[in-house]
Amino acid sequence: MNLLASLRYLVALEEHKHFGRAALACHITQPALSNALRALEQEFGTTIINRGRVYVGLTPEGERVLATAQRMMHERELLEQDLRGVANKPVGNIVIGAVPTAVPIAARFAAMLQAKHPGIMPTVLSMTSDEIENGLEKLSLDLGLGYTDRLQTKTSRLRSLAQYTEHYFLVQKSAEPDARSRLKIGSKIAWEQASKLPLCLLTPDMHNRSIVDKAFLDAGVSVKPILETNSLLTLALSVVAGEVCSILPGAMLDTVRGYAELEARPLENPVISTPIGFMMPQSLRTSHTQQAAFDLAQNEAWLKHAAEHSGLLNS
C-alpha cells in the first residue's frame, strides 16, 4: 500500500463528500479509491469511514487520521516547493478562497501575484465564510479573503491581514445616463429611504445579506425584497434589465462601472463599514508561495490598488 497516496485519497474524499468525485479529482477509478481506503483501515486496524449507499462521513478515529493526513499533505507541498524553487523564485500552487463580495479583489490579487511570480499558479474559489474558515483550518486552502470581524466572535486558529473596508451603495437606474459611458456615483441616500424601494437582495443564507439586514434594522426598518439571488452579478444585472434597485458593496460595484445606465448612491444613517482581509492558519510553517502572497498582501502599491477598486470608489 502507498500510504501517502491513500492519505491523499482520504483528504479528497472529505473535501468532495463523494466517492466518485474524489476519485475523479485524484485521477483514479472509484474502485481503486475505495480499495485504497479499505487498505488504509486495515493498516491502522480501525474503521475510518462510515459507509452507506453514499458517503456518510468519518468515524471519530477517521477524523484523527484525516487531521494527520492534512498535515502530511501540507508538509509534502512545502517540501515539493522547497525542491522546485527558492524563496525569491517560488514555484507551486496556491488556493485562495474568497467570499463572493471579495472575488473581484481576489482575482486582481491572484493576477498580480502570478505576474510577479510566474512560477506560482493561483486558484481562486468563490466560497461562503464558513467554507473558507473550515478550509483554512483543514489546510485545503492556503489563503482566505473575507470578513475578518467574524474571527473576533469565535475561537479561531486563524490570523488576518487587513486589506480594505467594504462600504455599501444603493444601485438604481439613472435618470440621466452618464455622458462618459460609465456608472454614475450619485448623492447619498439613507437606509430608511432605500427600504421603500423595490429591492433585489442576496438570499438570507449569505453573510453579506445579514450585514444588509442589520443595517436596515439599525435604521429602524425591515425590508421584504421582491427578488432574491445568491449571485452578486445578478444583483447588478437585475437593475439593468428590470425595474428593481439593489445594494452592492464597492468591490462588486467596481465590476459594473461600464454600465452608464446605472447610478450608485452611498448609503448612510447608518454608515456601514466592514473590514475585509486575508486569513491564514496561525501556526503552520508557510510555503514559498504563501510567503510570496503574504508579502504582496502587505505591499503598499497593492493595498492602494485594492482601495481604488473597492470601498467608497472616490464617491
MIDREN-459155 format. One record per residue (C-alpha): residue number from 0; residue in three letters; y, x, z. Coordinates in steps of 0.1 Angstrom, whole numbers, plus 5000, padded with zeros to 4 digits. Layout:
BEGIN
(NUM; Ala; (Y; X; Z))
...
//
This chain:
BEGIN
(0; Met; (5000; 5000; 5000))
(1; Asn; (5035; 5012; 4992))
(2; Leu; (5052; 5004; 5025))
(3; Leu; (5088; 5009; 5012))
(4; Ala; (5082; 4986; 4982))
(5; Ser; (5066; 4959; 5004))
(6; Leu; (5096; 4960; 5028))
(7; Arg; (5119; 4957; 4998))
(8; Tyr; (5099; 4926; 4988))
(9; Leu; (5103; 4911; 5023))
(10; Val; (5141; 4916; 5021))
(11; Ala; (5142; 4900; 4987))
(12; Leu; (5122; 4870; 5000))
(13; Glu; (5145; 4864; 5029))
(14; Glu; (5175; 4867; 5006))
(15; His; (5163; 4843; 4979))
(16; Lys; (5143; 4820; 5002))
(17; His; (5118; 4815; 4973))
(18; Phe; (5087; 4835; 4963))
(19; Gly; (5093; 4831; 4926))
(20; Arg; (5130; 4841; 4927))
(21; Ala; (5123; 4870; 4950))
(22; Ala; (5095; 4883; 4926))
(23; Leu; (5119; 4879; 4897))
(24; Ala; (5146; 4899; 4915))
(25; Cys; (5121; 4927; 4922))
(26; His; (5108; 4926; 4886))
(27; Ile; (5072; 4919; 4896))
(28; Thr; (5050; 4888; 4893))
(29; Gln; (5048; 4863; 4921))
(30; Pro; (5011; 4870; 4929))
(31; Ala; (5020; 4907; 4932))
(32; Leu; (5047; 4900; 4956))
(33; Ser; (5025; 4877; 4977))
(34; Asn; (4997; 4902; 4978))
(35; Ala; (5021; 4930; 4989))
(36; Leu; (5034; 4908; 5017))
(37; Arg; (4999; 4899; 5029))
(38; Ala; (4991; 4937; 5029))
(39; Leu; (5022; 4942; 5050))
(40; Glu; (5009; 4917; 5075))
(41; Gln; (4976; 4934; 5076))
(42; Glu; (4993; 4968; 5081))
(43; Phe; (5011; 4955; 5112))
(44; Gly; (4984; 4932; 5124))
(45; Thr; (5006; 4902; 5127))
(46; Thr; (5018; 4871; 5108))
(47; Ile; (5052; 4878; 5093))
(48; Ile; (5058; 4848; 5070))
(49; Asn; (5055; 4811; 5079))
(50; Arg; (5038; 4798; 5048))
(51; Gly; (5037; 4762; 5035))
(52; Arg; (5038; 4748; 5000))
(53; Val; (5072; 4766; 4997))
(54; Tyr; (5088; 4794; 5017))
(55; Val; (5095; 4782; 5052))
(56; Gly; (5108; 4813; 5069))
(57; Leu; (5098; 4842; 5090))
(58; Thr; (5080; 4843; 5123))
(59; Pro; (5097; 4860; 5153))
(60; Glu; (5076; 4891; 5145))
(61; Gly; (5087; 4888; 5109))
(62; Glu; (5124; 4888; 5119))
(63; Arg; (5118; 4921; 5137))
(64; Val; (5101; 4936; 5107))
(65; Leu; (5129; 4923; 5085))
(66; Ala; (5156; 4939; 5106))
(67; Thr; (5138; 4973; 5103))
(68; Ala; (5133; 4967; 5065))
(69; Gln; (5170; 4960; 5060))
(70; Arg; (5180; 4992; 5079))
(71; Met; (5155; 5012; 5058))
(72; Met; (5168; 4998; 5026))
(73; His; (5203; 5007; 5037))
(74; Glu; (5192; 5042; 5045))
(75; Arg; (5174; 5045; 5012))
(76; Glu; (5205; 5036; 4993))
(77; Leu; (5225; 5061; 5013))
(78; Leu; (5200; 5088; 5005))
(79; Glu; (5199; 5079; 4968))
(80; Gln; (5237; 5080; 4967))
(81; Asp; (5238; 5114; 4985))
(82; Leu; (5214; 5128; 4960))
(83; Arg; (5231; 5114; 4929))
(84; Gly; (5267; 5120; 4938))
(85; Val; (5291; 5137; 4961))
(86; Ala; (5319; 5123; 4983))
(87; Asn; (5346; 5128; 4956))
(88; Lys; (5324; 5115; 4928))
(89; Pro; (5304; 5086; 4943))
(90; Val; (5276; 5071; 4923))
(91; Gly; (5259; 5038; 4931))
(92; Asn; (5261; 5001; 4936))
(93; Ile; (5285; 4982; 4959))
(94; Val; (5281; 4945; 4966))
(95; Ile; (5313; 4926; 4976))
(96; Gly; (5312; 4891; 4988))
(97; Ala; (5344; 4871; 4987))
(98; Val; (5354; 4836; 4998))
(99; Pro; (5364; 4815; 4968))
(100; Thr; (5401; 4817; 4975))
(101; Ala; (5400; 4855; 4976))
(102; Val; (5378; 4860; 4945))
(103; Pro; (5408; 4869; 4922))
(104; Ile; (5418; 4896; 4946))
(105; Ala; (5382; 4909; 4950))
(106; Ala; (5380; 4910; 4912))
(107; Arg; (5411; 4931; 4909))
(108; Phe; (5399; 4954; 4937))
(109; Ala; (5365; 4959; 4921))
(110; Ala; (5381; 4967; 4887))
(111; Met; (5404; 4992; 4902))
(112; Leu; (5376; 5008; 4923))
(113; Gln; (5354; 5012; 4892))
(114; Ala; (5383; 5026; 4872))
(115; Lys; (5390; 5052; 4899))
(116; His; (5353; 5060; 4904))
(117; Pro; (5333; 5054; 4871))
(118; Gly; (5300; 5061; 4889))
(119; Ile; (5304; 5030; 4910))
(120; Met; (5290; 4997; 4898))
(121; Pro; (5306; 4968; 4918))
(122; Thr; (5291; 4934; 4921))
(123; Val; (5314; 4906; 4932))
(124; Leu; (5299; 4874; 4946))
(125; Ser; (5317; 4841; 4955))
(126; Met; (5303; 4831; 4989))
(127; Thr; (5311; 4810; 5019))
(128; Ser; (5325; 4826; 5051))
(129; Asp; (5291; 4821; 5069))
(130; Glu; (5272; 4837; 5039))
(131; Ile; (5295; 4867; 5039))
(132; Glu; (5292; 4873; 5077))
(133; Asn; (5254; 4868; 5076))
(134; Gly; (5251; 4891; 5045))
(135; Leu; (5271; 4919; 5062))
(136; Glu; (5250; 4917; 5094))
(137; Lys; (5218; 4916; 5074))
(138; Leu; (5231; 4945; 5052))
(139; Ser; (5227; 4926; 5019))
(140; Leu; (5264; 4930; 5014))
(141; Asp; (5285; 4962; 5016))
(142; Leu; (5319; 4945; 5019))
(143; Gly; (5332; 4911; 5025))
(144; Leu; (5367; 4897; 5017))
(145; Gly; (5376; 4867; 5037))
(146; Tyr; (5392; 4850; 5068))
(147; Thr; (5393; 4878; 5094))
(148; Asp; (5406; 4855; 5121))
(149; Arg; (5371; 4839; 5123))
(150; Leu; (5359; 4872; 5138))
(151; Gln; (5381; 4866; 5168))
(152; Thr; (5364; 4833; 5176))
(153; Lys; (5328; 4846; 5177))
(154; Thr; (5308; 4875; 5189))
(155; Ser; (5306; 4897; 5158))
(156; Arg; (5294; 4932; 5149))
(157; Leu; (5319; 4934; 5121))
(158; Arg; (5352; 4952; 5118))
(159; Ser; (5380; 4944; 5094))
(160; Leu; (5408; 4959; 5073))
(161; Ala; (5438; 4937; 5067))
(162; Gln; (5447; 4931; 5030))
(163; Tyr; (5472; 4903; 5026))
(164; Thr; (5484; 4870; 5041))
(165; Glu; (5474; 4837; 5024))
(166; His; (5502; 4811; 5020))
(167; Tyr; (5499; 4776; 5006))
(168; Phe; (5515; 4757; 4977))
(169; Leu; (5516; 4721; 4965))
(170; Val; (5508; 4722; 4928))
(171; Gln; (5520; 4694; 4906))
(172; Lys; (5530; 4687; 4870))
(173; Ser; (5565; 4700; 4863))
(174; Ala; (5592; 4675; 4852))
(175; Glu; (5606; 4703; 4831))
(176; Pro; (5581; 4729; 4819))
(177; Asp; (5593; 4765; 4824))
(178; Ala; (5611; 4779; 4794))
(179; Arg; (5593; 4813; 4799))
(180; Ser; (5560; 4796; 4793))
(181; Arg; (5548; 4802; 4829))
(182; Leu; (5542; 4783; 4861))
(183; Lys; (5574; 4774; 4879))
(184; Ile; (5580; 4781; 4916))
(185; Gly; (5599; 4751; 4929))
(186; Ser; (5616; 4740; 4961))
(187; Lys; (5598; 4738; 4994))
(188; Ile; (5580; 4707; 5005))
(189; Ala; (5568; 4695; 5039))
(190; Trp; (5531; 4689; 5045))
(191; Glu; (5541; 4653; 5056))
(192; Gln; (5557; 4647; 5023))
(193; Ala; (5527; 4661; 5004))
(194; Ser; (5504; 4638; 5023))
(195; Lys; (5519; 4608; 5004))
(196; Leu; (5509; 4622; 4970))
(197; Pro; (5476; 4616; 4952))
(198; Leu; (5457; 4648; 4961))
(199; Cys; (5427; 4667; 4948))
(200; Leu; (5413; 4688; 4976))
(201; Leu; (5383; 4710; 4983))
(202; Thr; (5352; 4695; 4998))
(203; Pro; (5351; 4693; 5037))
(204; Asp; (5324; 4720; 5039))
(205; Met; (5347; 4747; 5027))
(206; His; (5367; 4768; 5053))
(207; Asn; (5399; 4765; 5032))
(208; Arg; (5397; 4727; 5035))
(209; Ser; (5396; 4730; 5073))
(210; Ile; (5428; 4750; 5071))
(211; Val; (5445; 4724; 5049))
(212; Asp; (5433; 4695; 5071))
(213; Lys; (5446; 4712; 5102))
(214; Ala; (5480; 4718; 5086))
(215; Phe; (5482; 4681; 5079))
(216; Leu; (5472; 4672; 5114))
(217; Asp; (5498; 4696; 5128))
(218; Ala; (5524; 4678; 5107))
(219; Gly; (5513; 4645; 5123))
(220; Val; (5494; 4630; 5093))
(221; Ser; (5460; 4628; 5079))
(222; Val; (5450; 4625; 5042))
(223; Lys; (5423; 4610; 5021))
(224; Pro; (5421; 4628; 4988))
(225; Ile; (5414; 4608; 4956))
(226; Leu; (5393; 4637; 4942))
(227; Glu; (5373; 4664; 4958))
(228; Thr; (5357; 4696; 4944))
(229; Asn; (5341; 4728; 4956))
(230; Ser; (5358; 4747; 4927))
(231; Leu; (5392; 4761; 4931))
(232; Leu; (5397; 4763; 4894))
(233; Thr; (5390; 4725; 4893))
(234; Leu; (5419; 4720; 4917))
(235; Ala; (5444; 4735; 4893))
(236; Leu; (5429; 4720; 4861))
(237; Ser; (5427; 4685; 4876))
(238; Val; (5465; 4687; 4879))
(239; Val; (5469; 4698; 4843))
(240; Ala; (5446; 4671; 4829))
(241; Gly; (5451; 4642; 4853))
(242; Glu; (5477; 4625; 4875))
(243; Val; (5470; 4643; 4908))
(244; Cys; (5485; 4671; 4928))
(245; Ser; (5466; 4698; 4946))
(246; Ile; (5470; 4725; 4973))
(247; Leu; (5463; 4762; 4963))
(248; Pro; (5467; 4795; 4981))
(249; Gly; (5488; 4822; 4965))
(250; Ala; (5458; 4843; 4952))
(251; Met; (5444; 4813; 4933))
(252; Leu; (5478; 4801; 4921))
(253; Asp; (5484; 4836; 4906))
(254; Thr; (5454; 4829; 4882))
(255; Val; (5472; 4799; 4867))
(256; Arg; (5506; 4814; 4862))
(257; Gly; (5503; 4809; 4825))
(258; Tyr; (5504; 4771; 4828))
(259; Ala; (5540; 4762; 4820))
(260; Glu; (5533; 4726; 4827))
(261; Leu; (5527; 4733; 4864))
(262; Glu; (5551; 4736; 4893))
(263; Ala; (5542; 4752; 4927))
(264; Arg; (5561; 4743; 4958))
(265; Pro; (5557; 4763; 4990))
(266; Leu; (5545; 4741; 5019))
(267; Glu; (5564; 4741; 5052))
(268; Asn; (5566; 4723; 5085))
(269; Pro; (5544; 4739; 5095))
(270; Val; (5543; 4772; 5076))
(271; Ile; (5507; 4783; 5074))
(272; Ser; (5498; 4819; 5070))
(273; Thr; (5462; 4831; 5071))
(274; Pro; (5451; 4867; 5073))
(275; Ile; (5427; 4879; 5046))
(276; Gly; (5409; 4912; 5050))
(277; Phe; (5378; 4932; 5041))
(278; Met; (5350; 4931; 5066))
(279; Met; (5321; 4955; 5071))
(280; Pro; (5295; 4963; 5097))
(281; Gln; (5307; 4981; 5128))
(282; Ser; (5283; 5009; 5135))
(283; Leu; (5263; 5018; 5104))
(284; Arg; (5267; 5051; 5085))
(285; Thr; (5287; 5045; 5054))
(286; Ser; (5277; 5054; 5018))
(287; His; (5299; 5073; 4994))
(288; Thr; (5306; 5041; 4975))
(289; Gln; (5315; 5022; 5007))
(290; Gln; (5338; 5051; 5018))
(291; Ala; (5355; 5050; 4984))
(292; Ala; (5360; 5013; 4988))
(293; Phe; (5374; 5017; 5023))
(294; Asp; (5398; 5044; 5011))
(295; Leu; (5411; 5022; 4983))
(296; Ala; (5414; 4992; 5006))
(297; Gln; (5439; 5012; 5027))
(298; Asn; (5457; 5027; 4997))
(299; Glu; (5494; 5018; 4997))
(300; Ala; (5495; 5012; 4960))
(301; Trp; (5466; 4988; 4961))
(302; Leu; (5480; 4969; 4991))
(303; Lys; (5513; 4964; 4972))
(304; His; (5493; 4952; 4941))
(305; Ala; (5473; 4927; 4962))
(306; Ala; (5505; 4914; 4978))
(307; Glu; (5521; 4909; 4943))
(308; His; (5492; 4886; 4933))
(309; Ser; (5488; 4866; 4965))
(310; Gly; (5509; 4854; 4994))
(311; Leu; (5543; 4839; 4986))
(312; Leu; (5543; 4852; 4950))
(313; Asn; (5580; 4861; 4952))
(314; Ser; (5588; 4824; 4956))
//
